[in-house]
Amino acid sequence: MPVYEGFGIGVERAAVVLDIGSAYTKCGFSGEASPRFIIPSKSENLITKKTVDIWSVGPSDVADALLDFIYHIYFRLLSITPRERRVVVCESLVCPHYFRQALANVLFKHFEAPSMLYLPTQQLPLYSLGVQTALVVDVGHSETSIIPFVEGIPLLGSWQSVAMGAQTVHRRVNEMVMEMCSLTHTAGGTTTSPLTLKGGLSSAILEDITVRTCFVRGPPSSEEASESTAVQVPASVDYPLDEDKTVIIHGRVRSDAADVWFTDDIEGSCLPRAVLDAIAKAPVDCRRLLAENLVIVGGTSQLPGFRYRFVKELGVWVKKECFSSQLSVSCFKLHENTVPANVMAWVGASVYSATGVLKERSLSRDTFQEKGKLPDWTSCDPELSSADALSWQKKRSVYTLPTSVQPKST
């Protein structure tokens, strides 16, 4: 946000950009290269001081949780006047309707935001890359979604989702730590193995262990797969729990916890299989283009070795009988992310909302108060007239890059 922003008459202030994820929320201003703050998606009640996850509360309580949450962002973090700035919200294509309706009620009725615009999270990384055709793999906190885009249009028939995310890795780390790791007491010099902690480790500690110590090892070689040679185990590391306790993280925990993405689960699903299924369900003339334009986003995808293992596993899976007859694709290429993978969606929204189309495609507060409801992008409200429906269609047609965002032809 410029230092002298708003000093002139009639100057449009930068919009507030919100990316409310299932684990963390990114907030900042349009036109900036990174979010101002990244905070947990948890709301603290201003009176009771009780903290709740805004995605875990029910439809009857989500409005109160969002009210405290947005208040914290507006007045304690960004320090702005809500009625002076438009709002851009990054939303998943499968976001619950009650949540987006409650968010609109809070922004319009309580904070009097002049307008708001919902943008699809899965497509926003393309804006930061300047491409219109790609297969987006969003490795989220609770699940991983795969959706292809061709010339800015989402191929919803090829949508794939895998019930694996950061939470899956954290659970695996907790299981392996309890089974293989030992606990050292600094004061007494005693060691407990296997580690025994009532209730296991907290989610915050598990996340910290994953980020600080874990990595994604390369695919096993043919000798390792046949168990003819011993697998080299990485070195163990010490992780201090407090001043007196230290957990010795075994090397197998560091290297094997992330394997859950690349091995079949109970339902026979894994990340490489889901990606190839998405490509196979796309039109034939788009498959090779999608395979050569892979975009991986999400904070967990920043684990060292993830991108290398991902491409190698795709090369192995595409040669299996279940895909060799469907796909004649042998080359997979990843886009180099221009910004960290965990903020690519937010940066895409920042780029989009700075192109001058924000005012045209946003939903104004007056229109929302008149209609009383928030139309969904998948359907047309029967109560709207044909003229209003055409206007809504124009406002919701965010699947084509504005002229100022489109890459120049070479």
Salt bridges, closest charged atoms under 4 A:
GLU5 OE1 - ARG85 NH2 3.12
GLU12 OE2 - ARG86 NE 2.85
ASP19 OD2 - LYS26 NZ 3.91
GLU32 OE2 - ARG36 NH2 2.84
GLU84 OE1 - ARG13 NE 3.31
GLU91 OE1 - ARG100 NE 3.04
GLU91 OE2 - ARG396 NH2 3.36
GLU112 OE1 - ARG83 NH2 2.93
GLU175 OE1 - ARG172 NH1 3.63
ASP208 OD1 - ARG212 NE 2.76
ASP244 OD2 - HIS185 ND1 3.58
ASP256 OD1 - ARG217 NE 3.01
ASP256 OD2 - ARG252 NE 2.53
ASP259 OD2 - ARG217 NH2 2.97
ASP259 OD1 - ARG309 NH1 3.13
GLU313 OE2 - ARG309 NE 2.73
GLU360 OE2 - LYS394 NZ 3.02
ASP376 OD1 - ARG100 NH1 3.74
ASP381 OD2 - LYS373 NZ 3.93
GLU383 OE2 - LYS373 NZ 3.77
ASP388 OD2 - LYS371 NZ 3.19
